């Protein structure tokens, strides 16, 4: 996957994969380019044309789409989109992302205070 954002080229084939978060709702992958810049490749869920926030649950927002019948499957295809996107990060943002993903929660607050 690749994109040019604000004149910078981001390409997963040329960058180094650093970490992967794989929650139930989709994955996020942290990469570093040869030049040292960081970016995320993230799966975003959209419902009825609106991007869902990290803490929003698709099942709570649209419970009527849960039983997997033929009719519901057609409705899901119309209303739900999964999009992979590249998000540029600063070094600090990449560090914070890494702490939240890789460090046990008991240390989050302490480490985030330090940086």
GROMACS elastic network, one bead per residue, 0.5 to 0.9 nm:
[ bonds ]
;  ai    aj funct       b0    kb
    1    10     6  0.82516   500
    1    11     6  0.58304   500
    1    12     6  0.55563   500
    1    13     6  0.71571   500
    1    41     6  0.85404   500
    1    84     6  0.89519   500
    1    85     6  0.88661   500
    1    86     6  0.84526   500
    2     9     6  0.73779   500
    2    10     6  0.54002   500
    2    12     6  0.62969   500
    2    13     6  0.80007   500
    2    86     6  0.78167   500
    3     8     6  0.82249   500
    3     9     6  0.60225   500
    3    10     6  0.53734   500
    3    11     6  0.66010   500
    3    85     6  0.88545   500
    3    86     6  0.71416   500
    4     7     6  0.58438   500
    4     8     6  0.53133   500
    4    10     6  0.61238   500
    4    11     6  0.86749   500
    5     8     6  0.53215   500
    5     9     6  0.66395   500
    5    10     6  0.76316   500
    5    86     6  0.86532   500
    5    87     6  0.87548   500
    5    88     6  0.79201   500
    6     9     6  0.85567   500
   10    14     6  0.81858   500
   10    15     6  0.77482   500
   10    33     6  0.72771   500
   10    38     6  0.89393   500
   10    39     6  0.75776   500
   10    86     6  0.77824   500
   10    88     6  0.83199   500
   11    14     6  0.54850   500
   11    15     6  0.61404   500
   11    33     6  0.78804   500
   12    15     6  0.51080   500
   12    16     6  0.73639   500
   12    17     6  0.76336   500
   12    31     6  0.71645   500
   12    32     6  0.88417   500
   12    33     6  0.83918   500
   12    41     6  0.83963   500
   13    16     6  0.80826   500
   14    33     6  0.70216   500
   14    34     6  0.75914   500
   15    31     6  0.60694   500
   15    32     6  0.55068   500
   15    34     6  0.62148   500
   16    30     6  0.85601   500
   16    31     6  0.54109   500
   16    32     6  0.52680   500
   16    33     6  0.63539   500
   16    34     6  0.76831   500
   17    20     6  0.79581   500
   17    29     6  0.70836   500
   17    30     6  0.60462   500
   17    32     6  0.66589   500
   18    29     6  0.75245   500
   18    30     6  0.54662   500
   18    31     6  0.54064   500
   18    32     6  0.69840   500
   19    28     6  0.83837   500
   19    29     6  0.58121   500
   19    30     6  0.52220   500
   19    31     6  0.73620   500
   19    98     6  0.76043   500
   19   101     6  0.85050   500
   19   102     6  0.84130   500
   20    27     6  0.69889   500
   20    28     6  0.57988   500
   20    30     6  0.63174   500
   20   101     6  0.83675   500
   21    26     6  0.84451   500
   21    27     6  0.54848   500
   21    28     6  0.51947   500
   21    29     6  0.63481   500
   21    30     6  0.85174   500
   21   101     6  0.65801   500
   21   102     6  0.86894   500
   22    25     6  0.79954   500
   22    26     6  0.61595   500
   22    28     6  0.66074   500
   22    29     6  0.84887   500
   23    26     6  0.57142   500
   23    27     6  0.60449   500
   23    28     6  0.84910   500
   24    27     6  0.79039   500
   25    43     6  0.81577   500
   25    44     6  0.87034   500
   25    45     6  0.81090   500
   25    57     6  0.88711   500
   26    42     6  0.76445   500
   26    43     6  0.54452   500
   26    44     6  0.75342   500
   26    45     6  0.84077   500
   26    82     6  0.88349   500
   27    41     6  0.81487   500
   27    42     6  0.61033   500
   27    43     6  0.58913   500
   27    44     6  0.89890   500
   28    40     6  0.63959   500
   28    41     6  0.55788   500
   28    43     6  0.65265   500
   29    39     6  0.82870   500
   29    40     6  0.54317   500
   29    41     6  0.51535   500
   29    42     6  0.65318   500
   30    38     6  0.71102   500
   30    39     6  0.59157   500
   30    41     6  0.66408   500
   30    42     6  0.87975   500
   30    94     6  0.75848   500
   30    97     6  0.84957   500
   30    98     6  0.83227   500
   31    37     6  0.83092   500
   31    38     6  0.56230   500
   31    39     6  0.53749   500
   31    40     6  0.61761   500
   31    41     6  0.78443   500
   32    35     6  0.79054   500
   32    36     6  0.57745   500
   32    37     6  0.55013   500
   32    39     6  0.64856   500
   32    40     6  0.89162   500
   33    36     6  0.51622   500
   33    37     6  0.53293   500
   33    38     6  0.63850   500
   33    39     6  0.81125   500
   34    37     6  0.75705   500
   36    91     6  0.87662   500
   37    88     6  0.80053   500
   37    89     6  0.74631   500
   37    90     6  0.71951   500
   37    91     6  0.72541   500
   38    87     6  0.87928   500
   38    88     6  0.62219   500
   38    89     6  0.52516   500
   38    90     6  0.64421   500
   38    91     6  0.66317   500
   38    93     6  0.87082   500
   38    94     6  0.65101   500
   39    86     6  0.66355   500
   39    87     6  0.54492   500
   39    89     6  0.50476   500
   39    90     6  0.80906   500
   39    94     6  0.76414   500
   40    85     6  0.79973   500
   40    86     6  0.56176   500
   40    87     6  0.50294   500
   40    88     6  0.64081   500
   40    89     6  0.71239   500
   40    94     6  0.84379   500
   41    84     6  0.66295   500
   41    85     6  0.55710   500
   41    87     6  0.63767   500
   41    88     6  0.89063   500
   42    83     6  0.80781   500
   42    84     6  0.54825   500
   42    85     6  0.54037   500
   42    86     6  0.64605   500
   42    87     6  0.74363   500
   43    82     6  0.65178   500
   43    83     6  0.55457   500
   43    85     6  0.64754   500
   44    51     6  0.69087   500
   44    52     6  0.72544   500
   44    53     6  0.86023   500
   44    54     6  0.87822   500
   44    81     6  0.81223   500
   44    82     6  0.56787   500
   44    83     6  0.51164   500
   44    84     6  0.61896   500
   44    85     6  0.72965   500
   45    50     6  0.84908   500
   45    51     6  0.59813   500
   45    52     6  0.57408   500
   45    53     6  0.84217   500
   45    58     6  0.82545   500
   45    80     6  0.70944   500
   45    81     6  0.58410   500
   45    83     6  0.64650   500
   45    84     6  0.89714   500
   46    49     6  0.59489   500
   46    50     6  0.52400   500
   46    52     6  0.56254   500
   46    58     6  0.88908   500
   46    79     6  0.78940   500
   46    80     6  0.55567   500
   46    82     6  0.63335   500
   46    83     6  0.77682   500
   47    50     6  0.53473   500
   47    51     6  0.65209   500
   47    52     6  0.68982   500
   47    58     6  0.76700   500
   47    61     6  0.86634   500
   47    62     6  0.84670   500
   47    79     6  0.55363   500
   47    81     6  0.66512   500
   48    51     6  0.85355   500
   48    78     6  0.80252   500
   48    80     6  0.65033   500
   48    81     6  0.84485   500
   49    79     6  0.74994   500
   49    80     6  0.80484   500
   49    81     6  0.82356   500
   51    81     6  0.89886   500
   52    55     6  0.80494   500
   52    56     6  0.60055   500
   52    57     6  0.79845   500
   52    58     6  0.78779   500
   53    56     6  0.53302   500
   53    57     6  0.85093   500
   54    57     6  0.81005   500
   56    59     6  0.89399   500
   56    60     6  0.79414   500
   56    61     6  0.77188   500
   57    60     6  0.53436   500
   57    61     6  0.63078   500
   57    62     6  0.86680   500
   58    61     6  0.51078   500
   58    62     6  0.59716   500
   58    63     6  0.77535   500
   59    62     6  0.54219   500
   59    63     6  0.50702   500
   59    64     6  0.83676   500
   59    65     6  0.76652   500
   59    66     6  0.70059   500
   60    63     6  0.56084   500
   61    64     6  0.88519   500
   62    65     6  0.57972   500
   62    66     6  0.77594   500
   63    66     6  0.55850   500
   63    67     6  0.85811   500
   64    67     6  0.73377   500
   64    72     6  0.79143   500
   65    68     6  0.74848   500
   65    72     6  0.57060   500
   65    73     6  0.76867   500
   65    75     6  0.71941   500
   65    76     6  0.62328   500
   66    69     6  0.87100   500
   66    72     6  0.74674   500
   66    73     6  0.89531   500
   66    76     6  0.88529   500
   67    72     6  0.67491   500
   67    73     6  0.85563   500
   68    71     6  0.81035   500
   68    72     6  0.58766   500
   68    73     6  0.60285   500
   69    72     6  0.51625   500
   69    73     6  0.60285   500
   69    74     6  0.86790   500
   70    73     6  0.51295   500
   70    74     6  0.64203   500
   70    75     6  0.88185   500
   71    74     6  0.53096   500
   71    75     6  0.64423   500
   71    76     6  0.87859   500
   72    76     6  0.60449   500
   72    77     6  0.86451   500
   73    76     6  0.50293   500
   73    77     6  0.63339   500
   73    78     6  0.87957   500
   74    77     6  0.52593   500
   74    78     6  0.65099   500
   74    79     6  0.88559   500
   75    78     6  0.51401   500
   75    79     6  0.61275   500
   75    80     6  0.82937   500
   76    79     6  0.51918   500
   76    80     6  0.54506   500
   76    81     6  0.85162   500
   77    80     6  0.57529   500
   77    81     6  0.72935   500
   78    81     6  0.80335   500
   89    92     6  0.78334   500
   89    93     6  0.55800   500
   89    94     6  0.59200   500
   90    93     6  0.50880   500
   90    94     6  0.61887   500
   90    95     6  0.85711   500
   91    94     6  0.51032   500
   91    95     6  0.61609   500
   91    96     6  0.86793   500
   92    95     6  0.50259   500
   92    96     6  0.61850   500
   92    97     6  0.85577   500
   92   115     6  0.80182   500
   93    96     6  0.50825   500
   93    97     6  0.60719   500
   93    98     6  0.85200   500
   94    97     6  0.50520   500
   94    98     6  0.61010   500
   94    99     6  0.86240   500
   95    98     6  0.50291   500
   95    99     6  0.61669   500
   95   100     6  0.86584   500
   95   115     6  0.88636   500
   96    99     6  0.50863   500
   96   100     6  0.62235   500
   96   101     6  0.86027   500
   96   111     6  0.88755   500
   96   112     6  0.70660   500
   96   115     6  0.85154   500
   97   100     6  0.52419   500
   97   101     6  0.61902   500
   97   102     6  0.84721   500
   98   101     6  0.51138   500
   98   102     6  0.56325   500
   98   103     6  0.74797   500
   99   102     6  0.54296   500
   99   103     6  0.50638   500
   99   104     6  0.82052   500
   99   105     6  0.87789   500
   99   107     6  0.86724   500
   99   108     6  0.66030   500
   99   111     6  0.76291   500
   99   112     6  0.78959   500
  100   103     6  0.61353   500
  100   104     6  0.78989   500
  100   105     6  0.73288   500
  100   108     6  0.65362   500
  101   104     6  0.81587   500
  101   105     6  0.88885   500
  102   105     6  0.89339   500
  103   106     6  0.82690   500
  103   107     6  0.67304   500
  103   108     6  0.68119   500
  104   107     6  0.58179   500
  104   108     6  0.68698   500
  105   108     6  0.50936   500
  105   109     6  0.78568   500
  106   109     6  0.72880   500
  106   110     6  0.81775   500
  107   110     6  0.53793   500
  107   111     6  0.61332   500
  107   112     6  0.84777   500
  108   111     6  0.53637   500
  108   112     6  0.59350   500
  108   113     6  0.84715   500
  109   112     6  0.52075   500
  109   113     6  0.61015   500
  109   114     6  0.87605   500
  110   113     6  0.52571   500
  110   114     6  0.65450   500
  111   114     6  0.51403   500
  111   115     6  0.66069   500
  112   115     6  0.54302   500
